[in-house]
């Protein structure tokens, strides 16, 4: 696979991930903010962190994260930056 094909495939993958994020964003945010089960909240935070790592420059993902309490924003941004380094 040459560089152009690799770049094109990466863009397609990012578009697909963004599409999944768009369809699940509201539910993820609701689970983080309102679910009383800590395991569900933690899993939702982990999922949002993964979206942030793969779509680091996405304004849609960043806006969703900024709607959360400040301690969650810091946690997600820190964890996403670490995850991004390992990709």
Order of alpha helices (4+ residues) and beta strands (2+ residues): alpha-alpha-alpha-alpha
